Amino acid sequence: MAPGPSDRPPARLAWLDVLRGVAALAVAAHHAAYYYLPSAQRALSGRFDFGRWGVLVFFLVSGYIIPASLERRGSVRGFWTGRFFRIYPLLALASVLALVPFLAGRTGLRGDLDSYHPVTAVLAHLTMLQDLVAVPNVMNVLWTLSYEMAFYLIVVALFVTGTHRRSMTVSLALAGTSLVSAVALPIVLFPPMLLSRTAGTGPIVIATVLLLAGAIAAAVSARPAARVAGGLLGGLLAAVLVLMNSRVAAWEGLAILAVMFAGTVAYRAEHRQVSRRRALLAGGGVLAAVTAAGLAAGDYWGGDRVIWSTAVLGAAATFAAAWLLRRRRFPRALTGLGAISFSVYLLHPLLIVLAVHFGGLERADDPLGLLVFTAVLLLVSWAVYRWLEAPAQRYGRRLARRGGTVSGPERSAVPVRDPVS
């Protein structure tokens, strides 16, 4: 769950910031409610998961805006530069802070992370693909960044090969493969973490680091053949890891990518790159396939069918409603929430841990406590955004402009004023 548009979009893009902000706050409230509103969590258990809904909304937003960012620039180098400075400064800070309770002797590391070699754990997190190389996330929310990175790699692969306009085909293919893998393929063929279980986590992490570095280095090269080779290598790496080494079943990883590309289809329709009728049919097909995949996969995995289905349908309905309202003016508070959404998303688990292990927080219904927690979270997120995120983003934009020459097959027709870089 990584940031998308810049902090102050024009009115016609404000709906994306509203979605990002609401989604991030929903995830934070979902996790905090386990301590501040446990009775409400129990009542919703097995019916609706606001955290999963929020994540899927954010995946749709990323799908809409990330390919636009790359195509507007026309530069893979500029794209990766922008992504680095949008994500890594805050990610590094949050990851280091997540170690504080462990170093203070108050908690262990998540998922027995302390049983992994430190170099393996650090390298896995540096790639942002840790959830796809069988290394536990240092914070629970970081799993979404692995799918963001996989999406970036596939988007770059499509761009350098000139196939980036085929978003409908890609989205439907991923959704169909997700459904097939949930229904027809034997479980033993693609069990979770297949490669790491076979070859060992360390070797898979090292191979991933080398392949990822090589793919990005080649993709930003000045030589067209190297750009294509690097893009294809990165896309292949992402596909293999999602299909054969995710911590979750393959159908779910494929469904997540299908949802993200469904967001791209919405972008294509918005900019008249595909007809809206075809986009609507494609979106409906993706929605039906990934919902059916979740329902079918419950037979194999004992999964939470209802929660998956309601989250997918709810996220699609929310995104569609926001799109229909995209020309309306939104309160500045809501668009501002979108600007700090990445900080809200990454920092809220840290505040919960601090409250539990250093503040004596216990599970008990306390609505006022939840309001105080939310206020503190928003204040801290605003401060981190102002003094860390925003300066890093400005610096990244300056670097991206310096190397912002065309390094793909074409520039998109997206207006340059779209602040999606």
Contacts in CASP RR format, 6 or more apart in sequence:
PFRMAT RR
TARGET T0000
AUTHOR 0000-0000-0000
METHOD contacts of the structure
MODEL  1
MAPGPSDRPPARLAWLDVLRGVAALAVAAHHAAYYYLPSAQRALSGRFDF
GRWGVLVFFLVSGYIIPASLERRGSVRGFWTGRFFRIYPLLALASVLALV
PFLAGRTGLRGDLDSYHPVTAVLAHLTMLQDLVAVPNVMNVLWTLSYEMA
FYLIVVALFVTGTHRRSMTVSLALAGTSLVSAVALPIVLFPPMLLSRTAG
TGPIVIATVLLLAGAIAAAVSARPAARVAGGLLGGLLAAVLVLMNSRVAA
WEGLAILAVMFAGTVAYRAEHRQVSRRRALLAGGGVLAAVTAAGLAAGDY
WGGDRVIWSTAVLGAAATFAAAWLLRRRRFPRALTGLGAISFSVYLLHPL
LIVLAVHFGGLERADDPLGLLVFTAVLLLVSWAVYRWLEAPAQRYGRRLA
RRGGTVSGPERSAVPVRDPVS
1 23 0 8 1.000
1 24 0 8 1.000
1 27 0 8 1.000
1 55 0 8 1.000
1 58 0 8 1.000
1 59 0 8 1.000
1 62 0 8 1.000
1 141 0 8 1.000
1 144 0 8 1.000
1 145 0 8 1.000
1 148 0 8 1.000
1 342 0 8 1.000
1 345 0 8 1.000
2 62 0 8 1.000
2 83 0 8 1.000
2 86 0 8 1.000
2 87 0 8 1.000
2 144 0 8 1.000
2 145 0 8 1.000
2 148 0 8 1.000
2 342 0 8 1.000
3 20 0 8 1.000
3 86 0 8 1.000
3 87 0 8 1.000
3 341 0 8 1.000
3 342 0 8 1.000
3 389 0 8 1.000
4 16 0 8 1.000
4 20 0 8 1.000
4 61 0 8 1.000
4 62 0 8 1.000
4 65 0 8 1.000
4 66 0 8 1.000
4 69 0 8 1.000
4 86 0 8 1.000
4 420 0 8 1.000
5 13 0 8 1.000
5 16 0 8 1.000
5 17 0 8 1.000
5 20 0 8 1.000
5 65 0 8 1.000
5 419 0 8 1.000
5 420 0 8 1.000
6 393 0 8 1.000
6 419 0 8 1.000
6 420 0 8 1.000
6 421 0 8 1.000
7 336 0 8 1.000
7 339 0 8 1.000
7 385 0 8 1.000
7 390 0 8 1.000
7 393 0 8 1.000
8 335 0 8 1.000
8 339 0 8 1.000
8 419 0 8 1.000
9 16 0 8 1.000
9 17 0 8 1.000
9 335 0 8 1.000
9 419 0 8 1.000
10 417 0 8 1.000
10 419 0 8 1.000
11 327 0 8 1.000
11 329 0 8 1.000
12 326 0 8 1.000
12 327 0 8 1.000
13 418 0 8 1.000
13 419 0 8 1.000
13 420 0 8 1.000
14 329 0 8 1.000
14 330 0 8 1.000
14 335 0 8 1.000
15 322 0 8 1.000
15 323 0 8 1.000
15 325 0 8 1.000
15 326 0 8 1.000
15 328 0 8 1.000
15 330 0 8 1.000
16 61 0 8 1.000
16 64 0 8 1.000
16 65 0 8 1.000
16 322 0 8 1.000
17 330 0 8 1.000
17 334 0 8 1.000
17 335 0 8 1.000
17 336 0 8 1.000
17 337 0 8 1.000
17 338 0 8 1.000
17 339 0 8 1.000
17 341 0 8 1.000
18 322 0 8 1.000
18 330 0 8 1.000
18 334 0 8 1.000
18 335 0 8 1.000
18 337 0 8 1.000
18 338 0 8 1.000
19 57 0 8 1.000
19 58 0 8 1.000
19 60 0 8 1.000
19 61 0 8 1.000
19 318 0 8 1.000
19 319 0 8 1.000
19 322 0 8 1.000
20 58 0 8 1.000
20 61 0 8 1.000
20 337 0 8 1.000
20 338 0 8 1.000
20 341 0 8 1.000
21 334 0 8 1.000
21 336 0 8 1.000
21 337 0 8 1.000
21 338 0 8 1.000
21 340 0 8 1.000
21 341 0 8 1.000
21 344 0 8 1.000
22 54 0 8 1.000
22 57 0 8 1.000
22 334 0 8 1.000
22 337 0 8 1.000
23 53 0 8 1.000
23 54 0 8 1.000
23 55 0 8 1.000
23 57 0 8 1.000
23 58 0 8 1.000
23 61 0 8 1.000
23 341 0 8 1.000
24 54 0 8 1.000
24 58 0 8 1.000
24 337 0 8 1.000
24 338 0 8 1.000
24 341 0 8 1.000
24 342 0 8 1.000
24 344 0 8 1.000
24 345 0 8 1.000
25 337 0 8 1.000
25 341 0 8 1.000
25 344 0 8 1.000
25 374 0 8 1.000
26 50 0 8 1.000
26 51 0 8 1.000
26 53 0 8 1.000
26 54 0 8 1.000
26 57 0 8 1.000
27 50 0 8 1.000
27 51 0 8 1.000
27 54 0 8 1.000
27 55 0 8 1.000
27 141 0 8 1.000
27 345 0 8 1.000
27 348 0 8 1.000
28 344 0 8 1.000
28 345 0 8 1.000
28 348 0 8 1.000
28 374 0 8 1.000
28 377 0 8 1.000
29 50 0 8 1.000
29 370 0 8 1.000
29 374 0 8 1.000
30 49 0 8 1.000
30 50 0 8 1.000
30 51 0 8 1.000
31 51 0 8 1.000
31 140 0 8 1.000
31 348 0 8 1.000
31 349 0 8 1.000
31 352 0 8 1.000
32 348 0 8 1.000
32 352 0 8 1.000
32 370 0 8 1.000
32 373 0 8 1.000
32 374 0 8 1.000
33 40 0 8 1.000
33 41 0 8 1.000
33 370 0 8 1.000
34 41 0 8 1.000
34 363 0 8 1.000
35 352 0 8 1.000
35 355 0 8 1.000
35 356 0 8 1.000
35 361 0 8 1.000
35 362 0 8 1.000
35 363 0 8 1.000
35 364 0 8 1.000
36 364 0 8 1.000
36 365 0 8 1.000
36 366 0 8 1.000
36 367 0 8 1.000
36 369 0 8 1.000
36 370 0 8 1.000
36 373 0 8 1.000
37 365 0 8 1.000
37 366 0 8 1.000
37 367 0 8 1.000
37 370 0 8 1.000
38 363 0 8 1.000
38 364 0 8 1.000
38 365 0 8 1.000
39 365 0 8 1.000
40 365 0 8 1.000
44 50 0 8 1.000
46 304 0 8 1.000
46 306 0 8 1.000
46 307 0 8 1.000
47 306 0 8 1.000
47 307 0 8 1.000
47 310 0 8 1.000
48 307 0 8 1.000
48 310 0 8 1.000
48 311 0 8 1.000
49 304 0 8 1.000
49 307 0 8 1.000
49 310 0 8 1.000
49 311 0 8 1.000
51 311 0 8 1.000
52 307 0 8 1.000
52 308 0 8 1.000
52 311 0 8 1.000
53 310 0 8 1.000
53 311 0 8 1.000
53 314 0 8 1.000
53 315 0 8 1.000
53 318 0 8 1.000
54 311 0 8 1.000
54 315 0 8 1.000
55 144 0 8 1.000
56 259 0 8 1.000
56 311 0 8 1.000
56 312 0 8 1.000
56 314 0 8 1.000
56 315 0 8 1.000
57 315 0 8 1.000
57 318 0 8 1.000
57 319 0 8 1.000
58 144 0 8 1.000
59 144 0 8 1.000
59 147 0 8 1.000
59 256 0 8 1.000
59 259 0 8 1.000
59 260 0 8 1.000
59 315 0 8 1.000
60 259 0 8 1.000
60 260 0 8 1.000
60 262 0 8 1.000
60 263 0 8 1.000
60 266 0 8 1.000
60 315 0 8 1.000
60 316 0 8 1.000
60 319 0 8 1.000
61 263 0 8 1.000
61 319 0 8 1.000
62 148 0 8 1.000
62 151 0 8 1.000
62 260 0 8 1.000
63 151 0 8 1.000
63 260 0 8 1.000
63 261 0 8 1.000
63 262 0 8 1.000
63 263 0 8 1.000
63 264 0 8 1.000
63 267 0 8 1.000
64 263 0 8 1.000
64 264 0 8 1.000
64 266 0 8 1.000
64 267 0 8 1.000
65 267 0 8 1.000
65 420 0 8 1.000
66 151 0 8 1.000
66 152 0 8 1.000
66 155 0 8 1.000
66 264 0 8 1.000
67 155 0 8 1.000
67 158 0 8 1.000
67 159 0 8 1.000
67 164 0 8 1.000
67 167 0 8 1.000
67 264 0 8 1.000
67 267 0 8 1.000
68 267 0 8 1.000
68 412 0 8 1.000
68 414 0 8 1.000
68 418 0 8 1.000
68 420 0 8 1.000
69 79 0 8 1.000
69 420 0 8 1.000
69 421 0 8 1.000
70 76 0 8 1.000
70 79 0 8 1.000
70 155 0 8 1.000
70 156 0 8 1.000
70 159 0 8 1.000
70 164 0 8 1.000
71 159 0 8 1.000
71 164 0 8 1.000
71 411 0 8 1.000
71 412 0 8 1.000
71 414 0 8 1.000
72 411 0 8 1.000
72 412 0 8 1.000
72 414 0 8 1.000
72 416 0 8 1.000
72 418 0 8 1.000
72 420 0 8 1.000
72 421 0 8 1.000
73 79 0 8 1.000
73 400 0 8 1.000
73 404 0 8 1.000
73 421 0 8 1.000
74 159 0 8 1.000
74 404 0 8 1.000
74 406 0 8 1.000
74 407 0 8 1.000
74 408 0 8 1.000
74 410 0 8 1.000
74 411 0 8 1.000
74 412 0 8 1.000
75 400 0 8 1.000
75 403 0 8 1.000
75 404 0 8 1.000
75 405 0 8 1.000
75 406 0 8 1.000
75 407 0 8 1.000
75 408 0 8 1.000
76 156 0 8 1.000
76 159 0 8 1.000
76 160 0 8 1.000
76 219 0 8 1.000
76 220 0 8 1.000
76 227 0 8 1.000
76 231 0 8 1.000
76 407 0 8 1.000
76 408 0 8 1.000
77 220 0 8 1.000
77 400 0 8 1.000
77 403 0 8 1.000
77 404 0 8 1.000
77 405 0 8 1.000
77 407 0 8 1.000
78 220 0 8 1.000
78 399 0 8 1.000
78 400 0 8 1.000
78 403 0 8 1.000
78 404 0 8 1.000
79 156 0 8 1.000
79 400 0 8 1.000
80 156 0 8 1.000
80 216 0 8 1.000
80 219 0 8 1.000
80 220 0 8 1.000
81 396 0 8 1.000
81 399 0 8 1.000
81 400 0 8 1.000
81 403 0 8 1.000
82 393 0 8 1.000
82 396 0 8 1.000
82 397 0 8 1.000
82 399 0 8 1.000
82 400 0 8 1.000
82 421 0 8 1.000
83 152 0 8 1.000
84 396 0 8 1.000
85 392 0 8 1.000
85 393 0 8 1.000
85 395 0 8 1.000
85 396 0 8 1.000
85 397 0 8 1.000
85 399 0 8 1.000
86 342 0 8 1.000
86 389 0 8 1.000
86 392 0 8 1.000
86 393 0 8 1.000
86 396 0 8 1.000
87 128 0 8 1.000
87 145 0 8 1.000
87 342 0 8 1.000
89 388 0 8 1.000
89 389 0 8 1.000
89 392 0 8 1.000
90 342 0 8 1.000
90 343 0 8 1.000
90 346 0 8 1.000
90 384 0 8 1.000
90 388 0 8 1.000
90 389 0 8 1.000
90 392 0 8 1.000
91 128 0 8 1.000
91 142 0 8 1.000
91 145 0 8 1.000
91 346 0 8 1.000
93 384 0 8 1.000
93 388 0 8 1.000
94 139 0 8 1.000
94 346 0 8 1.000
94 347 0 8 1.000
94 350 0 8 1.000
95 125 0 8 1.000
95 138 0 8 1.000
95 139 0 8 1.000
95 142 0 8 1.000
97 350 0 8 1.000
98 138 0 8 1.000
98 139 0 8 1.000
98 349 0 8 1.000
98 350 0 8 1.000
98 353 0 8 1.000
99 109 0 8 1.000
99 138 0 8 1.000
101 107 0 8 1.000
101 108 0 8 1.000
101 353 0 8 1.000
101 354 0 8 1.000
101 357 0 8 1.000
101 358 0 8 1.000
102 108 0 8 1.000
102 109 0 8 1.000
102 114 0 8 1.000
106 357 0 8 1.000
106 358 0 8 1.000
107 353 0 8 1.000
107 357 0 8 1.000
108 114 0 8 1.000
109 136 0 8 1.000
109 138 0 8 1.000
110 136 0 8 1.000
110 137 0 8 1.000
110 138 0 8 1.000
110 139 0 8 1.000
110 140 0 8 1.000
111 136 0 8 1.000
112 136 0 8 1.000
113 121 0 8 1.000
113 135 0 8 1.000
113 136 0 8 1.000
113 138 0 8 1.000
116 135 0 8 1.000
116 136 0 8 1.000
116 201 0 8 1.000
117 202 0 8 1.000
120 135 0 8 1.000
120 201 0 8 1.000
120 202 0 8 1.000
120 205 0 8 1.000
121 130 0 8 1.000
121 135 0 8 1.000
121 138 0 8 1.000
123 205 0 8 1.000
123 206 0 8 1.000
123 209 0 8 1.000
124 130 0 8 1.000
124 133 0 8 1.000
124 135 0 8 1.000
124 205 0 8 1.000
124 208 0 8 1.000
125 135 0 8 1.000
125 137 0 8 1.000
125 138 0 8 1.000
125 142 0 8 1.000
126 209 0 8 1.000
127 133 0 8 1.000
127 149 0 8 1.000
127 205 0 8 1.000
127 208 0 8 1.000
127 209 0 8 1.000
127 212 0 8 1.000
128 145 0 8 1.000
128 146 0 8 1.000
128 148 0 8 1.000
128 149 0 8 1.000
129 146 0 8 1.000
129 149 0 8 1.000
129 150 0 8 1.000
129 208 0 8 1.000
129 212 0 8 1.000
129 241 0 8 1.000
130 136 0 8 1.000
130 137 0 8 1.000
130 142 0 8 1.000
130 146 0 8 1.000
131 137 0 8 1.000
131 142 0 8 1.000
131 143 0 8 1.000
131 145 0 8 1.000
131 146 0 8 1.000
131 147 0 8 1.000
131 246 0 8 1.000
131 247 0 8 1.000
132 146 0 8 1.000
132 150 0 8 1.000
132 208 0 8 1.000
132 241 0 8 1.000
132 242 0 8 1.000
132 245 0 8 1.000
132 246 0 8 1.000
132 247 0 8 1.000
133 196 0 8 1.000
133 201 0 8 1.000
133 204 0 8 1.000
133 205 0 8 1.000
133 208 0 8 1.000
133 241 0 8 1.000
133 245 0 8 1.000
134 193 0 8 1.000
134 196 0 8 1.000
134 197 0 8 1.000
134 201 0 8 1.000
134 204 0 8 1.000
134 245 0 8 1.000
134 247 0 8 1.000
135 201 0 8 1.000
135 205 0 8 1.000
137 143 0 8 1.000
139 346 0 8 1.000
139 349 0 8 1.000
139 350 0 8 1.000
140 349 0 8 1.000
141 345 0 8 1.000
141 346 0 8 1.000
141 348 0 8 1.000
141 349 0 8 1.000
143 247 0 8 1.000
147 242 0 8 1.000
147 253 0 8 1.000
147 256 0 8 1.000
147 257 0 8 1.000
147 260 0 8 1.000
149 238 0 8 1.000
150 238 0 8 1.000
150 239 0 8 1.000
150 241 0 8 1.000
150 242 0 8 1.000
150 257 0 8 1.000
151 238 0 8 1.000
151 257 0 8 1.000
151 260 0 8 1.000
153 212 0 8 1.000
153 215 0 8 1.000
153 231 0 8 1.000
153 234 0 8 1.000
153 235 0 8 1.000
153 237 0 8 1.000
153 238 0 8 1.000
154 170 0 8 1.000
154 235 0 8 1.000
154 238 0 8 1.000
154 239 0 8 1.000
154 257 0 8 1.000
155 164 0 8 1.000
156 219 0 8 1.000
156 231 0 8 1.000
156 234 0 8 1.000
156 235 0 8 1.000
157 231 0 8 1.000
157 232 0 8 1.000
157 234 0 8 1.000
157 235 0 8 1.000
157 236 0 8 1.000
157 238 0 8 1.000
158 164 0 8 1.000
158 166 0 8 1.000
158 170 0 8 1.000
159 408 0 8 1.000
159 409 0 8 1.000
160 219 0 8 1.000
160 227 0 8 1.000
160 228 0 8 1.000
160 230 0 8 1.000
160 231 0 8 1.000
160 232 0 8 1.000
160 407 0 8 1.000
160 408 0 8 1.000
160 409 0 8 1.000
161 228 0 8 1.000
161 231 0 8 1.000
161 232 0 8 1.000
161 409 0 8 1.000
162 408 0 8 1.000
162 409 0 8 1.000
162 410 0 8 1.000
165 268 0 8 1.000
165 273 0 8 1.000
165 274 0 8 1.000
167 261 0 8 1.000
167 264 0 8 1.000
167 265 0 8 1.000
167 267 0 8 1.000
167 268 0 8 1.000
167 274 0 8 1.000
168 265 0 8 1.000
168 268 0 8 1.000
168 274 0 8 1.000
168 278 0 8 1.000
168 279 0 8 1.000
168 282 0 8 1.000
170 261 0 8 1.000
171 258 0 8 1.000
171 261 0 8 1.000
171 262 0 8 1.000
171 263 0 8 1.000
171 264 0 8 1.000
171 265 0 8 1.000
171 282 0 8 1.000
171 283 0 8 1.000
171 286 0 8 1.000
172 258 0 8 1.000
172 282 0 8 1.000
172 285 0 8 1.000
172 286 0 8 1.000
172 289 0 8 1.000
174 254 0 8 1.000
174 255 0 8 1.000
174 257 0 8 1.000
174 258 0 8 1.000
174 261 0 8 1.000
175 254 0 8 1.000
175 255 0 8 1.000
175 258 0 8 1.000
175 262 0 8 1.000
175 285 0 8 1.000
175 286 0 8 1.000
175 289 0 8 1.000
175 290 0 8 1.000
175 293 0 8 1.000
176 254 0 8 1.000
176 258 0 8 1.000
176 289 0 8 1.000
176 293 0 8 1.000
177 254 0 8 1.000
178 250 0 8 1.000
178 251 0 8 1.000
178 252 0 8 1.000
178 253 0 8 1.000
178 254 0 8 1.000
178 255 0 8 1.000
178 258 0 8 1.000
178 289 0 8 1.000
178 290 0 8 1.000
178 293 0 8 1.000
179 251 0 8 1.000
179 289 0 8 1.000
179 290 0 8 1.000
179 292 0 8 1.000
179 293 0 8 1.000
179 296 0 8 1.000
181 190 0 8 1.000
181 249 0 8 1.000
181 250 0 8 1.000
181 251 0 8 1.000
181 254 0 8 1.000
181 293 0 8 1.000
182 249 0 8 1.000
182 251 0 8 1.000
182 292 0 8 1.000
182 293 0 8 1.000
182 294 0 8 1.000
182 296 0 8 1.000
182 297 0 8 1.000
182 300 0 8 1.000
183 293 0 8 1.000
183 296 0 8 1.000
187 300 0 8 1.000
190 243 0 8 1.000
190 244 0 8 1.000
190 249 0 8 1.000
190 250 0 8 1.000
191 197 0 8 1.000
192 245 0 8 1.000
192 246 0 8 1.000
192 247 0 8 1.000
192 248 0 8 1.000
192 249 0 8 1.000
192 250 0 8 1.000
193 245 0 8 1.000
193 246 0 8 1.000
193 247 0 8 1.000
194 244 0 8 1.000
194 245 0 8 1.000
195 204 0 8 1.000
195 240 0 8 1.000
195 241 0 8 1.000
195 244 0 8 1.000
195 245 0 8 1.000
196 202 0 8 1.000
196 204 0 8 1.000
196 245 0 8 1.000
204 245 0 8 1.000
208 237 0 8 1.000
208 241 0 8 1.000
211 233 0 8 1.000
211 234 0 8 1.000
211 237 0 8 1.000
212 234 0 8 1.000
212 237 0 8 1.000
214 230 0 8 1.000
214 233 0 8 1.000
215 230 0 8 1.000
215 231 0 8 1.000
215 233 0 8 1.000
215 234 0 8 1.000
215 235 0 8 1.000
215 237 0 8 1.000
216 230 0 8 1.000
216 234 0 8 1.000
217 230 0 8 1.000
218 226 0 8 1.000
218 227 0 8 1.000
218 229 0 8 1.000
218 230 0 8 1.000
218 231 0 8 1.000
218 233 0 8 1.000
219 226 0 8 1.000
219 227 0 8 1.000
219 230 0 8 1.000
219 231 0 8 1.000
219 234 0 8 1.000
220 227 0 8 1.000
220 407 0 8 1.000
221 227 0 8 1.000
221 230 0 8 1.000
222 407 0 8 1.000
227 407 0 8 1.000
227 408 0 8 1.000
242 250 0 8 1.000
242 253 0 8 1.000
242 254 0 8 1.000
242 257 0 8 1.000
243 250 0 8 1.000
243 254 0 8 1.000
244 250 0 8 1.000
246 252 0 8 1.000
246 253 0 8 1.000
249 297 0 8 1.000
249 300 0 8 1.000
249 301 0 8 1.000
251 293 0 8 1.000
251 294 0 8 1.000
251 297 0 8 1.000
252 293 0 8 1.000
252 294 0 8 1.000
252 297 0 8 1.000
254 293 0 8 1.000
255 290 0 8 1.000
255 293 0 8 1.000
255 294 0 8 1.000
255 312 0 8 1.000
258 286 0 8 1.000
258 289 0 8 1.000
258 290 0 8 1.000
259 286 0 8 1.000
259 290 0 8 1.000
259 312 0 8 1.000
259 315 0 8 1.000
261 286 0 8 1.000
262 282 0 8 1.000
262 283 0 8 1.000
262 286 0 8 1.000
262 287 0 8 1.000
262 316 0 8 1.000
263 319 0 8 1.000
265 274 0 8 1.000
265 279 0 8 1.000
265 282 0 8 1.000
265 283 0 8 1.000
265 286 0 8 1.000
266 279 0 8 1.000
266 319 0 8 1.000
266 323 0 8 1.000
268 274 0 8 1.000
268 279 0 8 1.000
269 275 0 8 1.000
269 276 0 8 1.000
269 278 0 8 1.000
269 279 0 8 1.000
269 280 0 8 1.000
270 323 0 8 1.000
271 413 0 8 1.000
271 414 0 8 1.000
273 413 0 8 1.000
287 312 0 8 1.000
287 313 0 8 1.000
287 316 0 8 1.000
290 312 0 8 1.000
291 308 0 8 1.000
291 309 0 8 1.000
291 312 0 8 1.000
291 313 0 8 1.000
294 303 0 8 1.000
294 305 0 8 1.000
294 308 0 8 1.000
294 309 0 8 1.000
295 305 0 8 1.000
295 308 0 8 1.000
295 309 0 8 1.000
297 303 0 8 1.000
297 305 0 8 1.000
298 305 0 8 1.000
337 344 0 8 1.000
337 378 0 8 1.000
339 385 0 8 1.000
340 378 0 8 1.000
340 381 0 8 1.000
340 382 0 8 1.000
340 384 0 8 1.000
340 385 0 8 1.000
340 389 0 8 1.000
342 385 0 8 1.000
342 389 0 8 1.000
343 380 0 8 1.000
343 381 0 8 1.000
343 382 0 8 1.000
343 384 0 8 1.000
343 385 0 8 1.000
343 389 0 8 1.000
344 377 0 8 1.000
344 378 0 8 1.000
344 381 0 8 1.000
347 377 0 8 1.000
347 380 0 8 1.000
347 381 0 8 1.000
347 384 0 8 1.000
348 377 0 8 1.000
351 373 0 8 1.000
351 376 0 8 1.000
351 377 0 8 1.000
351 380 0 8 1.000
352 361 0 8 1.000
352 373 0 8 1.000
355 361 0 8 1.000
355 373 0 8 1.000
397 421 0 8 1.000
400 421 0 8 1.000
414 420 0 8 1.000
END
